[in-house]
Amino acid sequence: MEQLPAFDQLQLRFRDPVQRRYEIIRPLLMDDCTAAERAAHTHLHPDTIGKLKRRFEQPGMLGLFPRAGCKFCKSLQPLKVVG
């Protein structure tokens, strides 16, 4: 299996918080490491990694969007359907 780039380098490419959250848990979803191992790579607490994984396992990517009441959510504009 191909070695993933260091998370510190990888996160420089992220465009939004949802992408960052997914990349945090992606190795767990592929059974490449444990939450504790991923926490060491990402400099996050293992409980945070576990919480993100559980949020993803329920509704999928929607579970990784910021929760209601967070400052980021208030700044989001509704999507417009073009077509």
PDB file of N, CA, C and O in Angstrom, chain B, residues numbered from 101:
ATOM      1  N   MET B 101       0.842  -1.189   0.000  1.00  0.00           N
ATOM      2  CA  MET B 101       0.000   0.000   0.000  1.00  0.00           C
ATOM      3  C   MET B 101       0.882   1.244   0.000  1.00  0.00           C
ATOM      4  O   MET B 101       1.931   1.280   0.643  1.00  0.00           O
ATOM      5  N   GLU B 102       0.444   2.242  -0.718  1.00  0.00           N
ATOM      6  CA  GLU B 102       1.197   3.488  -0.850  1.00  0.00           C
ATOM      7  C   GLU B 102       1.169   4.297   0.445  1.00  0.00           C
ATOM      8  O   GLU B 102       0.126   4.415   1.088  1.00  0.00           O
ATOM      9  N   GLN B 103       2.303   4.846   0.818  1.00  0.00           N
ATOM     10  CA  GLN B 103       2.410   5.669   2.026  1.00  0.00           C
ATOM     11  C   GLN B 103       1.707   7.017   1.801  1.00  0.00           C
ATOM     12  O   GLN B 103       1.953   7.687   0.799  1.00  0.00           O
ATOM     13  N   LEU B 104       0.847   7.401   2.723  1.00  0.00           N
ATOM     14  CA  LEU B 104       0.172   8.692   2.629  1.00  0.00           C
ATOM     15  C   LEU B 104       1.125   9.803   3.027  1.00  0.00           C
ATOM     16  O   LEU B 104       2.004   9.593   3.863  1.00  0.00           O
ATOM     17  N   PRO B 105       0.965  11.006   2.432  1.00  0.00           N
ATOM     18  CA  PRO B 105       1.807  12.121   2.864  1.00  0.00           C
ATOM     19  C   PRO B 105       1.500  12.477   4.318  1.00  0.00           C
ATOM     20  O   PRO B 105       0.412  12.192   4.818  1.00  0.00           O
ATOM     21  N   ALA B 106       2.449  13.088   4.976  1.00  0.00           N
ATOM     22  CA  ALA B 106       2.237  13.508   6.363  1.00  0.00           C
ATOM     23  C   ALA B 106       1.029  14.432   6.427  1.00  0.00           C
ATOM     24  O   ALA B 106       0.830  15.269   5.546  1.00  0.00           O
ATOM     25  N   PHE B 107       0.226  14.275   7.472  1.00  0.00           N
ATOM     26  CA  PHE B 107      -1.001  15.060   7.587  1.00  0.00           C
ATOM     27  C   PHE B 107      -0.709  16.551   7.600  1.00  0.00           C
ATOM     28  O   PHE B 107      -1.487  17.335   7.056  1.00  0.00           O
ATOM     29  N   ASP B 108       0.390  16.952   8.205  1.00  0.00           N
ATOM     30  CA  ASP B 108       0.733  18.376   8.240  1.00  0.00           C
ATOM     31  C   ASP B 108       0.875  18.936   6.825  1.00  0.00           C
ATOM     32  O   ASP B 108       0.465  20.068   6.567  1.00  0.00           O
ATOM     33  N   GLN B 109       1.441  18.170   5.921  1.00  0.00           N
ATOM     34  CA  GLN B 109       1.587  18.604   4.533  1.00  0.00           C
ATOM     35  C   GLN B 109       0.267  18.488   3.776  1.00  0.00           C
ATOM     36  O   GLN B 109      -0.071  19.353   2.968  1.00  0.00           O
ATOM     37  N   LEU B 110      -0.467  17.427   4.039  1.00  0.00           N
ATOM     38  CA  LEU B 110      -1.721  17.186   3.353  1.00  0.00           C
ATOM     39  C   LEU B 110      -2.746  18.278   3.640  1.00  0.00           C
ATOM     40  O   LEU B 110      -3.459  18.710   2.734  1.00  0.00           O
ATOM     41  N   GLN B 111      -2.826  18.725   4.885  1.00  0.00           N
ATOM     42  CA  GLN B 111      -3.864  19.686   5.232  1.00  0.00           C
ATOM     43  C   GLN B 111      -3.647  21.052   4.594  1.00  0.00           C
ATOM     44  O   GLN B 111      -4.566  21.871   4.577  1.00  0.00           O
ATOM     45  N   LEU B 112      -2.464  21.314   4.073  1.00  0.00           N
ATOM     46  CA  LEU B 112      -2.234  22.561   3.354  1.00  0.00           C
ATOM     47  C   LEU B 112      -3.034  22.614   2.052  1.00  0.00           C
ATOM     48  O   LEU B 112      -3.251  23.690   1.495  1.00  0.00           O
ATOM     49  N   ARG B 113      -3.468  21.461   1.576  1.00  0.00           N
ATOM     50  CA  ARG B 113      -4.240  21.376   0.328  1.00  0.00           C
ATOM     51  C   ARG B 113      -5.749  21.425   0.539  1.00  0.00           C
ATOM     52  O   ARG B 113      -6.498  21.543  -0.431  1.00  0.00           O
ATOM     53  N   PHE B 114      -6.207  21.340   1.770  1.00  0.00           N
ATOM     54  CA  PHE B 114      -7.644  21.292   2.036  1.00  0.00           C
ATOM     55  C   PHE B 114      -8.302  22.616   1.677  1.00  0.00           C
ATOM     56  O   PHE B 114      -7.740  23.690   1.893  1.00  0.00           O
ATOM     57  N   ARG B 115      -9.495  22.516   1.127  1.00  0.00           N
ATOM     58  CA  ARG B 115     -10.225  23.711   0.723  1.00  0.00           C
ATOM     59  C   ARG B 115     -11.360  24.079   1.679  1.00  0.00           C
ATOM     60  O   ARG B 115     -11.807  25.225   1.693  1.00  0.00           O
ATOM     61  N   ASP B 116     -11.822  23.131   2.464  1.00  0.00           N
ATOM     62  CA  ASP B 116     -12.912  23.427   3.397  1.00  0.00           C
ATOM     63  C   ASP B 116     -12.848  22.494   4.608  1.00  0.00           C
ATOM     64  O   ASP B 116     -12.152  21.479   4.577  1.00  0.00           O
ATOM     65  N   PRO B 117     -13.575  22.839   5.671  1.00  0.00           N
ATOM     66  CA  PRO B 117     -13.534  22.043   6.905  1.00  0.00           C
ATOM     67  C   PRO B 117     -14.042  20.610   6.742  1.00  0.00           C
ATOM     68  O   PRO B 117     -13.556  19.706   7.421  1.00  0.00           O
ATOM     69  N   VAL B 118     -15.004  20.392   5.859  1.00  0.00           N
ATOM     70  CA  VAL B 118     -15.541  19.042   5.666  1.00  0.00           C
ATOM     71  C   VAL B 118     -14.477  18.139   5.062  1.00  0.00           C
ATOM     72  O   VAL B 118     -14.332  16.985   5.466  1.00  0.00           O
ATOM     73  N   GLN B 119     -13.740  18.660   4.101  1.00  0.00           N
ATOM     74  CA  GLN B 119     -12.657  17.886   3.508  1.00  0.00           C
ATOM     75  C   GLN B 119     -11.615  17.536   4.564  1.00  0.00           C
ATOM     76  O   GLN B 119     -11.128  16.406   4.601  1.00  0.00           O
ATOM     77  N   ARG B 120     -11.269  18.488   5.418  1.00  0.00           N
ATOM     78  CA  ARG B 120     -10.296  18.236   6.481  1.00  0.00           C
ATOM     79  C   ARG B 120     -10.793  17.135   7.413  1.00  0.00           C
ATOM     80  O   ARG B 120     -10.042  16.224   7.764  1.00  0.00           O
ATOM     81  N   ARG B 121     -12.053  17.223   7.810  1.00  0.00           N
ATOM     82  CA  ARG B 121     -12.609  16.211   8.720  1.00  0.00           C
ATOM     83  C   ARG B 121     -12.595  14.825   8.081  1.00  0.00           C
ATOM     84  O   ARG B 121     -12.275  13.837   8.741  1.00  0.00           O
ATOM     85  N   TYR B 122     -12.943  14.754   6.794  1.00  0.00           N
ATOM     86  CA  TYR B 122     -12.935  13.458   6.118  1.00  0.00           C
ATOM     87  C   TYR B 122     -11.517  12.894   6.047  1.00  0.00           C
ATOM     88  O   TYR B 122     -11.305  11.712   6.315  1.00  0.00           O
ATOM     89  N   GLU B 123     -10.567  13.717   5.696  1.00  0.00           N
ATOM     90  CA  GLU B 123      -9.184  13.243   5.587  1.00  0.00           C
ATOM     91  C   GLU B 123      -8.631  12.810   6.944  1.00  0.00           C
ATOM     92  O   GLU B 123      -7.751  11.951   7.015  1.00  0.00           O
ATOM     93  N   ILE B 124      -9.139  13.397   8.001  1.00  0.00           N
ATOM     94  CA  ILE B 124      -8.722  12.973   9.349  1.00  0.00           C
ATOM     95  C   ILE B 124      -9.122  11.522   9.588  1.00  0.00           C
ATOM     96  O   ILE B 124      -8.340  10.749  10.141  1.00  0.00           O
ATOM     97  N   ILE B 125     -10.334  11.144   9.177  1.00  0.00           N
ATOM     98  CA  ILE B 125     -10.835   9.795   9.485  1.00  0.00           C
ATOM     99  C   ILE B 125     -10.652   8.784   8.358  1.00  0.00           C
ATOM    100  O   ILE B 125     -10.866   7.591   8.573  1.00  0.00           O
ATOM    101  N   ARG B 126     -10.268   9.223   7.178  1.00  0.00           N
ATOM    102  CA  ARG B 126     -10.181   8.312   6.026  1.00  0.00           C
ATOM    103  C   ARG B 126      -9.351   7.058   6.308  1.00  0.00           C
ATOM    104  O   ARG B 126      -9.805   5.966   5.967  1.00  0.00           O
ATOM    105  N   PRO B 127      -8.160   7.150   6.912  1.00  0.00           N
ATOM    106  CA  PRO B 127      -7.403   5.921   7.192  1.00  0.00           C
ATOM    107  C   PRO B 127      -8.145   4.959   8.130  1.00  0.00           C
ATOM    108  O   PRO B 127      -7.972   3.744   8.026  1.00  0.00           O
ATOM    109  N   LEU B 128      -8.963   5.486   9.036  1.00  0.00           N
ATOM    110  CA  LEU B 128      -9.736   4.610   9.919  1.00  0.00           C
ATOM    111  C   LEU B 128     -10.799   3.868   9.129  1.00  0.00           C
ATOM    112  O   LEU B 128     -11.050   2.687   9.373  1.00  0.00           O
ATOM    113  N   LEU B 129     -11.427   4.557   8.180  1.00  0.00           N
ATOM    114  CA  LEU B 129     -12.476   3.948   7.373  1.00  0.00           C
ATOM    115  C   LEU B 129     -11.922   2.829   6.505  1.00  0.00           C
ATOM    116  O   LEU B 129     -12.637   1.883   6.171  1.00  0.00           O
ATOM    117  N   MET B 130     -10.662   2.935   6.142  1.00  0.00           N
ATOM    118  CA  MET B 130     -10.008   1.927   5.309  1.00  0.00           C
ATOM    119  C   MET B 130      -9.262   0.897   6.152  1.00  0.00           C
ATOM    120  O   MET B 130      -8.539   0.057   5.615  1.00  0.00           O
ATOM    121  N   ASP B 131      -9.438   0.962   7.471  1.00  0.00           N
ATOM    122  CA  ASP B 131      -8.785   0.046   8.421  1.00  0.00           C
ATOM    123  C   ASP B 131      -7.266   0.075   8.305  1.00  0.00           C
ATOM    124  O   ASP B 131      -6.604  -0.947   8.486  1.00  0.00           O
ATOM    125  N   ASP B 132      -6.715   1.254   8.002  1.00  0.00           N
ATOM    126  CA  ASP B 132      -5.264   1.401   7.911  1.00  0.00           C
ATOM    127  C   ASP B 132      -4.616   1.719   9.253  1.00  0.00           C
ATOM    128  O   ASP B 132      -3.416   1.503   9.425  1.00  0.00           O
ATOM    129  N   CYS B 133      -5.399   2.231  10.210  1.00  0.00           N
ATOM    130  CA  CYS B 133      -4.839   2.555  11.524  1.00  0.00           C
ATOM    131  C   CYS B 133      -5.961   2.679  12.543  1.00  0.00           C
ATOM    132  O   CYS B 133      -7.141   2.644  12.192  1.00  0.00           O
ATOM    133  N   THR B 134      -5.586   2.822  13.797  1.00  0.00           N
ATOM    134  CA  THR B 134      -6.552   3.001  14.879  1.00  0.00           C
ATOM    135  C   THR B 134      -6.754   4.488  15.137  1.00  0.00           C
ATOM    136  O   THR B 134      -6.009   5.325  14.626  1.00  0.00           O
ATOM    137  N   ALA B 135      -7.755   4.805  15.927  1.00  0.00           N
ATOM    138  CA  ALA B 135      -7.999   6.203  16.288  1.00  0.00           C
ATOM    139  C   ALA B 135      -6.803   6.792  17.036  1.00  0.00           C
ATOM    140  O   ALA B 135      -6.454   7.955  16.835  1.00  0.00           O
ATOM    141  N   ALA B 136      -6.181   5.998  17.890  1.00  0.00           N
ATOM    142  CA  ALA B 136      -5.019   6.488  18.640  1.00  0.00           C
ATOM    143  C   ALA B 136      -3.841   6.779  17.704  1.00  0.00           C
ATOM    144  O   ALA B 136      -3.138   7.776  17.871  1.00  0.00           O
ATOM    145  N   GLU B 137      -3.634   5.906  16.726  1.00  0.00           N
ATOM    146  CA  GLU B 137      -2.550   6.143  15.763  1.00  0.00           C
ATOM    147  C   GLU B 137      -2.826   7.382  14.919  1.00  0.00           C
ATOM    148  O   GLU B 137      -1.931   8.190  14.673  1.00  0.00           O
ATOM    149  N   ARG B 138      -4.082   7.523  14.478  1.00  0.00           N
ATOM    150  CA  ARG B 138      -4.423   8.689  13.659  1.00  0.00           C
ATOM    151  C   ARG B 138      -4.336   9.970  14.479  1.00  0.00           C
ATOM    152  O   ARG B 138      -3.957  11.017  13.955  1.00  0.00           O
ATOM    153  N   ALA B 139      -4.682   9.894  15.751  1.00  0.00           N
ATOM    154  CA  ALA B 139      -4.568  11.065  16.622  1.00  0.00           C
ATOM    155  C   ALA B 139      -3.117  11.535  16.699  1.00  0.00           C
ATOM    156  O   ALA B 139      -2.848  12.737  16.703  1.00  0.00           O
ATOM    157  N   ALA B 140      -2.200  10.598  16.758  1.00  0.00           N
ATOM    158  CA  ALA B 140      -0.781  10.964  16.798  1.00  0.00           C
ATOM    159  C   ALA B 140      -0.349  11.645  15.499  1.00  0.00           C
ATOM    160  O   ALA B 140       0.466  12.567  15.524  1.00  0.00           O
ATOM    161  N   HIS B 141      -0.891  11.195  14.367  1.00  0.00           N
ATOM    162  CA  HIS B 141      -0.542  11.789  13.072  1.00  0.00           C
ATOM    163  C   HIS B 141      -1.145  13.180  12.887  1.00  0.00           C
ATOM    164  O   HIS B 141      -0.534  14.048  12.264  1.00  0.00           O
ATOM    165  N   THR B 142      -2.339  13.386  13.428  1.00  0.00           N
ATOM    166  CA  THR B 142      -3.071  14.634  13.183  1.00  0.00           C
ATOM    167  C   THR B 142      -2.975  15.633  14.330  1.00  0.00           C
ATOM    168  O   THR B 142      -3.459  16.759  14.218  1.00  0.00           O
ATOM    169  N   HIS B 143      -2.354  15.225  15.427  1.00  0.00           N
ATOM    170  CA  HIS B 143      -2.219  16.082  16.612  1.00  0.00           C
ATOM    171  C   HIS B 143      -3.582  16.407  17.229  1.00  0.00           C
ATOM    172  O   HIS B 143      -3.780  17.487  17.785  1.00  0.00           O
ATOM    173  N   LEU B 144      -4.509  15.467  17.125  1.00  0.00           N
ATOM    174  CA  LEU B 144      -5.834  15.606  17.732  1.00  0.00           C
ATOM    175  C   LEU B 144      -5.993  14.536  18.810  1.00  0.00           C
ATOM    176  O   LEU B 144      -5.244  13.560  18.844  1.00  0.00           O
ATOM    177  N   HIS B 145      -6.962  14.728  19.676  1.00  0.00           N
ATOM    178  CA  HIS B 145      -7.250  13.741  20.729  1.00  0.00           C
ATOM    179  C   HIS B 145      -7.957  12.540  20.106  1.00  0.00           C
ATOM    180  O   HIS B 145      -8.783  12.719  19.211  1.00  0.00           O
ATOM    181  N   PRO B 146      -7.657  11.325  20.555  1.00  0.00           N
ATOM    182  CA  PRO B 146      -8.330  10.136  20.010  1.00  0.00           C
ATOM    183  C   PRO B 146      -9.847  10.204  20.110  1.00  0.00           C
ATOM    184  O   PRO B 146     -10.541   9.681  19.237  1.00  0.00           O
ATOM    185  N   ASP B 147     -10.380  10.837  21.153  1.00  0.00           N
ATOM    186  CA  ASP B 147     -11.833  10.971  21.274  1.00  0.00           C
ATOM    187  C   ASP B 147     -12.410  11.818  20.139  1.00  0.00           C
ATOM    188  O   ASP B 147     -13.515  11.554  19.663  1.00  0.00           O
ATOM    189  N   THR B 148     -11.668  12.824  19.712  1.00  0.00           N
ATOM    190  CA  THR B 148     -12.109  13.668  18.597  1.00  0.00           C
ATOM    191  C   THR B 148     -12.159  12.845  17.315  1.00  0.00           C
ATOM    192  O   THR B 148     -13.104  12.961  16.534  1.00  0.00           O
ATOM    193  N   ILE B 149     -11.151  12.022  17.101  1.00  0.00           N
ATOM    194  CA  ILE B 149     -11.112  11.157  15.926  1.00  0.00           C
ATOM    195  C   ILE B 149     -12.310  10.204  15.946  1.00  0.00           C
ATOM    196  O   ILE B 149     -12.989  10.032  14.933  1.00  0.00           O
ATOM    197  N   GLY B 150     -12.564   9.594  17.091  1.00  0.00           N
ATOM    198  CA  GLY B 150     -13.695   8.678  17.224  1.00  0.00           C
ATOM    199  C   GLY B 150     -15.024   9.361  16.993  1.00  0.00           C
ATOM    200  O   GLY B 150     -15.920   8.797  16.364  1.00  0.00           O
ATOM    201  N   LYS B 151     -15.155  10.577  17.500  1.00  0.00           N
ATOM    202  CA  LYS B 151     -16.410  11.323  17.310  1.00  0.00           C
ATOM    203  C   LYS B 151     -16.643  11.623  15.834  1.00  0.00           C
ATOM    204  O   LYS B 151     -17.763  11.478  15.343  1.00  0.00           O
ATOM    205  N   LEU B 152     -15.606  12.036  15.127  1.00  0.00           N
ATOM    206  CA  LEU B 152     -15.747  12.313  13.698  1.00  0.00           C
ATOM    207  C   LEU B 152     -16.110  11.043  12.927  1.00  0.00           C
ATOM    208  O   LEU B 152     -16.928  11.083  12.007  1.00  0.00           O
ATOM    209  N   LYS B 153     -15.508   9.928  13.300  1.00  0.00           N
ATOM    210  CA  LYS B 153     -15.820   8.663  12.623  1.00  0.00           C
ATOM    211  C   LYS B 153     -17.278   8.270  12.844  1.00  0.00           C
ATOM    212  O   LYS B 153     -17.957   7.851  11.908  1.00  0.00           O
ATOM    213  N   ARG B 154     -17.759   8.404  14.075  1.00  0.00           N
ATOM    214  CA  ARG B 154     -19.160   8.080  14.368  1.00  0.00           C
ATOM    215  C   ARG B 154     -20.100   9.002  13.609  1.00  0.00           C
ATOM    216  O   ARG B 154     -21.123   8.557  13.088  1.00  0.00           O
ATOM    217  N   ARG B 155     -19.757  10.293  13.544  1.00  0.00           N
ATOM    218  CA  ARG B 155     -20.601  11.239  12.809  1.00  0.00           C
ATOM    219  C   ARG B 155     -20.659  10.884  11.326  1.00  0.00           C
ATOM    220  O   ARG B 155     -21.700  11.058  10.691  1.00  0.00           O
ATOM    221  N   PHE B 156     -19.567  10.394  10.772  1.00  0.00           N
ATOM    222  CA  PHE B 156     -19.545   9.997   9.364  1.00  0.00           C
ATOM    223  C   PHE B 156     -20.341   8.714   9.137  1.00  0.00           C
ATOM    224  O   PHE B 156     -21.030   8.587   8.125  1.00  0.00           O
ATOM    225  N   GLU B 157     -20.254   7.771  10.059  1.00  0.00           N
ATOM    226  CA  GLU B 157     -20.899   6.472   9.881  1.00  0.00           C
ATOM    227  C   GLU B 157     -22.421   6.569   9.874  1.00  0.00           C
ATOM    228  O   GLU B 157     -23.079   5.707   9.292  1.00  0.00           O
ATOM    229  N   GLN B 158     -22.994   7.577  10.495  1.00  0.00           N
ATOM    230  CA  GLN B 158     -24.443   7.711  10.508  1.00  0.00           C
ATOM    231  C   GLN B 158     -24.968   8.280   9.184  1.00  0.00           C
ATOM    232  O   GLN B 158     -25.514   7.527   8.378  1.00  0.00           O
ATOM    233  N   PRO B 159     -24.816   9.596   8.935  1.00  0.00           N
ATOM    234  CA  PRO B 159     -25.368  10.147   7.685  1.00  0.00           C
ATOM    235  C   PRO B 159     -24.349  10.327   6.557  1.00  0.00           C
ATOM    236  O   PRO B 159     -24.666  10.954   5.546  1.00  0.00           O
ATOM    237  N   GLY B 160     -23.162   9.805   6.704  1.00  0.00           N
ATOM    238  CA  GLY B 160     -22.144   9.977   5.659  1.00  0.00           C
ATOM    239  C   GLY B 160     -21.501  11.358   5.739  1.00  0.00           C
ATOM    240  O   GLY B 160     -21.299  11.897   6.827  1.00  0.00           O
ATOM    241  N   MET B 161     -21.186  11.917   4.585  1.00  0.00           N
ATOM    242  CA  MET B 161     -20.491  13.205   4.536  1.00  0.00           C
ATOM    243  C   MET B 161     -21.267  14.306   5.256  1.00  0.00           C
ATOM    244  O   MET B 161     -20.661  15.211   5.830  1.00  0.00           O
ATOM    245  N   LEU B 162     -22.590  14.243   5.233  1.00  0.00           N
ATOM    246  CA  LEU B 162     -23.383  15.266   5.919  1.00  0.00           C
ATOM    247  C   LEU B 162     -23.067  15.328   7.404  1.00  0.00           C
ATOM    248  O   LEU B 162     -23.178  16.389   8.017  1.00  0.00           O
ATOM    249  N   GLY B 163     -22.677  14.214   7.983  1.00  0.00           N
ATOM    250  CA  GLY B 163     -22.322  14.185   9.397  1.00  0.00           C
ATOM    251  C   GLY B 163     -21.060  14.969   9.718  1.00  0.00           C
ATOM    252  O   GLY B 163     -20.805  15.285  10.880  1.00  0.00           O
ATOM    253  N   LEU B 164     -20.271  15.283   8.701  1.00  0.00           N
ATOM    254  CA  LEU B 164     -19.027  16.017   8.916  1.00  0.00           C
ATOM    255  C   LEU B 164     -19.195  17.520   8.768  1.00  0.00           C
ATOM    256  O   LEU B 164     -18.265  18.281   9.034  1.00  0.00           O
ATOM    257  N   PHE B 165     -20.384  17.952   8.344  1.00  0.00           N
ATOM    258  CA  PHE B 165     -20.624  19.385   8.256  1.00  0.00           C
ATOM    259  C   PHE B 165     -20.716  19.976   9.659  1.00  0.00           C
ATOM    260  O   PHE B 165     -21.133  19.289  10.591  1.00  0.00           O
ATOM    261  N   PRO B 166     -20.336  21.232   9.816  1.00  0.00           N
ATOM    262  CA  PRO B 166     -20.409  21.870  11.139  1.00  0.00           C
ATOM    263  C   PRO B 166     -21.826  21.816  11.697  1.00  0.00           C
ATOM    264  O   PRO B 166     -22.807  21.889  10.957  1.00  0.00           O
ATOM    265  N   ARG B 167     -21.909  21.690  12.988  1.00  0.00           N
ATOM    266  CA  ARG B 167     -23.208  21.613  13.671  1.00  0.00           C
ATOM    267  C   ARG B 167     -23.880  22.977  13.733  1.00  0.00           C
ATOM    268  O   ARG B 167     -23.218  24.012  13.655  1.00  0.00           O
ATOM    269  N   ALA B 168     -25.189  22.967  13.874  1.00  0.00           N
ATOM    270  CA  ALA B 168     -25.953  24.209  14.005  1.00  0.00           C
ATOM    271  C   ALA B 168     -25.442  25.011  15.195  1.00  0.00           C
ATOM    272  O   ALA B 168     -25.110  24.452  16.241  1.00  0.00           O
ATOM    273  N   GLY B 169     -25.384  26.300  15.025  1.00  0.00           N
ATOM    274  CA  GLY B 169     -24.936  27.169  16.095  1.00  0.00           C
ATOM    275  C   GLY B 169     -23.463  27.514  16.021  1.00  0.00           C
ATOM    276  O   GLY B 169     -22.994  28.389  16.748  1.00  0.00           O
ATOM    277  N   CYS B 170     -22.724  26.835  15.148  1.00  0.00           N
ATOM    278  CA  CYS B 170     -21.302  27.175  15.059  1.00  0.00           C
ATOM    279  C   CYS B 170     -21.130  28.412  14.185  1.00  0.00           C
ATOM    280  O   CYS B 170     -21.933  28.653  13.284  1.00  0.00           O
ATOM    281  N   LYS B 171     -20.103  29.185  14.444  1.00  0.00           N
ATOM    282  CA  LYS B 171     -19.872  30.438  13.719  1.00  0.00           C
ATOM    283  C   LYS B 171     -19.684  30.206  12.235  1.00  0.00           C
ATOM    284  O   LYS B 171     -20.130  31.015  11.422  1.00  0.00           O
ATOM    285  N   PHE B 172     -19.027  29.107  11.865  1.00  0.00           N
ATOM    286  CA  PHE B 172     -18.807  28.816  10.456  1.00  0.00           C
ATOM    287  C   PHE B 172     -20.141  28.637   9.728  1.00  0.00           C
ATOM    288  O   PHE B 172     -20.306  29.122   8.609  1.00  0.00           O
ATOM    289  N   CYS B 173     -21.100  27.937  10.366  1.00  0.00           N
ATOM    290  CA  CYS B 173     -22.384  27.668   9.722  1.00  0.00           C
ATOM    291  C   CYS B 173     -23.124  28.960   9.393  1.00  0.00           C
ATOM    292  O   CYS B 173     -23.780  29.062   8.356  1.00  0.00           O
ATOM    293  N   LYS B 174     -23.018  29.934  10.270  1.00  0.00           N
ATOM    294  CA  LYS B 174     -23.727  31.192  10.059  1.00  0.00           C
ATOM    295  C   LYS B 174     -23.193  31.941   8.849  1.00  0.00           C
ATOM    296  O   LYS B 174     -23.913  32.739   8.248  1.00  0.00           O
ATOM    297  N   SER B 175     -21.932  31.696   8.481  1.00  0.00           N
ATOM    298  CA  SER B 175     -21.343  32.399   7.356  1.00  0.00           C
ATOM    299  C   SER B 175     -21.621  31.714   6.017  1.00  0.00           C
ATOM    300  O   SER B 175     -21.319  32.275   4.964  1.00  0.00           O
ATOM    301  N   LEU B 176     -22.196  30.502   6.046  1.00  0.00           N
ATOM    302  CA  LEU B 176     -22.477  29.795   4.799  1.00  0.00           C
ATOM    303  C   LEU B 176     -23.678  30.409   4.088  1.00  0.00           C
ATOM    304  O   LEU B 176     -24.666  30.787   4.718  1.00  0.00           O
ATOM    305  N   GLN B 177     -23.576  30.500   2.789  1.00  0.00           N
ATOM    306  CA  GLN B 177     -24.675  30.985   1.979  1.00  0.00           C
ATOM    307  C   GLN B 177     -25.417  29.774   1.392  1.00  0.00           C
ATOM    308  O   GLN B 177     -24.790  28.761   1.081  1.00  0.00           O
ATOM    309  N   PRO B 178     -26.734  29.869   1.241  1.00  0.00           N
ATOM    310  CA  PRO B 178     -27.472  28.744   0.634  1.00  0.00           C
ATOM    311  C   PRO B 178     -26.985  28.484  -0.788  1.00  0.00           C
ATOM    312  O   PRO B 178     -26.615  29.414  -1.506  1.00  0.00           O
ATOM    313  N   LEU B 179     -26.986  27.225  -1.186  1.00  0.00           N
ATOM    314  CA  LEU B 179     -26.594  26.868  -2.550  1.00  0.00           C
ATOM    315  C   LEU B 179     -27.705  27.225  -3.524  1.00  0.00           C
ATOM    316  O   LEU B 179     -28.887  27.084  -3.210  1.00  0.00           O
ATOM    317  N   LYS B 180     -27.324  27.684  -4.698  1.00  0.00           N
ATOM    318  CA  LYS B 180     -28.288  27.968  -5.751  1.00  0.00           C
ATOM    319  C   LYS B 180     -28.154  26.891  -6.811  1.00  0.00           C
ATOM    320  O   LYS B 180     -27.050  26.577  -7.255  1.00  0.00           O
ATOM    321  N   VAL B 181     -29.293  26.323  -7.216  1.00  0.00           N
ATOM    322  CA  VAL B 181     -29.289  25.305  -8.246  1.00  0.00           C
ATOM    323  C   VAL B 181     -29.343  26.000  -9.596  1.00  0.00           C
ATOM    324  O   VAL B 181     -30.239  26.798  -9.869  1.00  0.00           O
ATOM    325  N   VAL B 182     -28.369  25.680 -10.430  1.00  0.00           N
ATOM    326  CA  VAL B 182     -28.295  26.277 -11.755  1.00  0.00           C
ATOM    327  C   VAL B 182     -28.630  25.195 -12.776  1.00  0.00           C
ATOM    328  O   VAL B 182     -28.104  24.085 -12.696  1.00  0.00           O
ATOM    329  N   GLY B 183     -29.473  25.498 -13.705  1.00  0.00           N
ATOM    330  CA  GLY B 183     -29.738  24.475 -14.697  1.00  0.00           C
ATOM    331  C   GLY B 183     -30.977  24.607 -15.401  1.00  0.00           C
ATOM    332  O   GLY B 183     -31.289  23.785 -16.262  1.00  0.00           O
TER     333      GLY B 183
END
